[in-house]
Amino acid sequence: MFTPVRRRWDARELFMGLTSAMFAASPSDVRARWTKLWPDLYTEDDARYLKQELETRNLIASNEAAAFFNAWAIDEERHTDGFIRVIELVAGGCEQALREQLESRSHDFGPVLEHLNDEFSLTVLIAFDEMCTCRAYAAEKPFYDNLGNSAFHHWLRELIADEAVHSMNAVNVIRVRYRDRIGQVGTILDNLISAADTLRYSGTFVLDYFGAVYSKELLADSRLATIRNISNPLK
């Protein structure tokens, strides 16, 4: 039985003792922080809607995938809680208002359904998507540097590590359950990257490749890393 790797840390505990007064800034800087952080928050929160969609469509078929997605959903909720706290501290946010905004968002899975054919294609998508997010967060280090407190560096490191673990957990589901289909991975990833050129993000958690950080180079490098990880023997 495959057991997903789990990381134990508390997002809110990282920011204990910090107050918004410590990170006061000009209105334009606060707006810029909000503009940067709000998409990070809502895309993390969208994980719960993706999980609901997968359950409704019975796409999680194996015990291995069920164990992975249950652990993944808990981590994504932790990320949501953490981003709410970051926005409260540096971007003038209020938890109640932020959660109300999250609840008011719409979620349309129609545009991505062609990429959710079965548990195998789903798990390939998640392995790639989490690899992309891992690299995108790594590219955001200058933003967190400018906030001026080591707690934000710690937060970013934890985020990056979680996303890397999620990708490898998905990879391990593939290597345990779908060794006979590994030859299909490259084509699936090519189709995902092609779709990303025209797809409008609609609250699906996956394929949220908007913003300058999601360059063609990042997507190509993430593709190569995902294929390499899946191709390696399971230890």
N, C-alpha and C positions, 0 to 999 in steps of 0.2 A: 504494500500500500504506500503510495506517495504521500509524504507529509510536507506541506509547504514550509519554507523557512519563514520564521516570524521575527520581527524586531520589536523590542519593548522600549518605548519611550513615551513621554507625556508632552504633547505640544504646548499646552497651556503652562505647564510647569517651567518650561524654558524661559517664560517671560515674567515670572513672579518677581515682584519688586519694581517692575518698570511701570511708568505712567505716561500718558500721552503728553503731559507737560514737558517731558524730557526730549520730545521729538517735534516740538513746535517748529513751524516753518511758514514761509510766505504762502498766501492763498494759491499762487500759481504752482508752487512746489507741492502743496497738499493735493491739488487737482492732478498733477502729474503722477503722484504716488497712487492715487485712487485709480487713474486710468490704467496703470500698470498692474495693480493688484486685483482689481475686480474681476477681470477675466480668469486669473489664476484661481480665484475663489470659486467662481461659478462652474468652471470646468471640473474642478475637484468634486464639487457637490453633485454634479451631473452623474457621478458614478452610481448613485443610488437608483437613479432612473434607468440607467443601463441594466443594472442587476434585475430590476423589476421586469424590464423588457425581455431579458434572457429567460427568466422564470416563466413568464407568460407564454413564450414561444417554445418552452421545453428544450432549449439549446444546451443546457448543462446536463449531459447524459451520464457521465462517469463519476465514480466516487472521488477520483483524483481531481477532476475539474471542480467538483462541488467543494472540496476542501480548500482548493486554491481561491475560488471566488468568495467564499465566506471570509477567509483571512484578508483578502484584498479589500473587501467592502469595509471591514473594520478600520483598516489603515486609511482608506480614502475619507472616511468620516473624521478620523484624526486630523487629516490634512485640512479638511474644511474648518474644523474648530480652530486650528492654528492660524489659518489665513484670516479668519474673523478677528482673532486677537491682534494680528499684525496690523490689519486695517484700523482697528480701534486705536492702536498706539500711534500710528504714523500718518493716517489718511482721514482722520475725522469721522470714522465710522462708529456706529452704535450697533451692538449685537442684535437687538430686537429688530431694528430697521433692516439690517442686512439679511436676517433670516426671512423677513417678510418679502424682501426683494427676491430672494432665492425661490421662495414658494410661488411667486407670481410668474416665474419664467415658464415658457412653453418648451415642449420637448417633442420633436418630430423625428422618428426613427426611419421614416420612409426613405430618405436619401442614402442610408447606409445598409439597408436590408440586403442588398445584393452581395454585401461582404460578410453577411452572417448566415451562411448556408447551413452550417453544422458546427458541432463542437470543435472540430479540427480547425476550420477556417476562423472561427471565433478566437481560438487560443493563439493562432498565428498572429491575428490582428492585435491582440492584447500584448503579446510579446514584443511586437514591433512598436506599438503605440507607447508602451511604457519605456522602451529604449529611447524613443524620440523625446519623451518628456524628461527623462533623466538628463539627456544632453542639453535640452533647452533650459532646464533649471541651472545647470552648471554654467551656462553662458550668462546667467543673470547675477553673477557674483558682484560686478561693479555696482549694480543697483543697491544691493544689501550693504556693500562697503560704505556707501554714502549715507546710510542711516546712522552709522556711528556708534554701534554697540555690538559687542561680541555675541550677544544672545542671538542676533539675526544671522550671524555666520553659523552658529550651531544649528539653528533652524534649517538653514539651507542645506547643510551637510546631511541632516537627518532626512530631509525630503529627497535629496539625490540618492541616498542609500536605499530608501524605501522603494523608489521607482526602479532602481537596478535589481533589487530583490524580486519585485513583482515580475519584471521581464524574465528573470531566470526561473522563477517558479512556473510561469507559463511555458517556458522552454522545456522544463522538466516534465510537465504534463504531456507535451508533444512527444518527448523522447520515450516516455513510459508507454503511452497509449497508441502512438501513431508513427512508429518507426517506418512502416511501410509506405507512408505518404510524404516523407520528408522531401522527396524529389519535387513535390508540388509547391514547396514554400516560396521559391524564387518568383514563380508566376503570380502567386497571391500577393506578394509584396510589390511587385511591379504594378499590379492593378490598383493597389492601395495608393501608391505614389502618384499614379496617373489620375486617379479620382481626386486626390488632394488639390490638383491644379484648378479644378472647377467647382468643387463641393463647397456649399455654404454651410457653415457650422450651425446646427439646429438643436443643440442641447443634448447631444448623444454621448458625451464623454470622449469617445474615440474620434479620430480624424479631426482633432481640434488644432490644425496646423496653420493658425493665422498669426500674424505678427512677424516682424523682421527676423526674429531669432530662428524661425522655422525655414531655414534656407534650403535650397536644393541640395547643397552639400551636406547639411545635417541629416536630411532624409536619406540620402545615398549612403552616408556613413552608418546610419542606424540600420539600414537594410543589410549591409555587409556584416555588421556585428551580430544581428539577429540570426542570419544564415550560419555564421561561424559557430555561434553558441548552440544552435540546434543540431549542427552536424557533428559536434564533438561527442564522444562516447559518454554515456551516463555512468557516473562513478558511484 
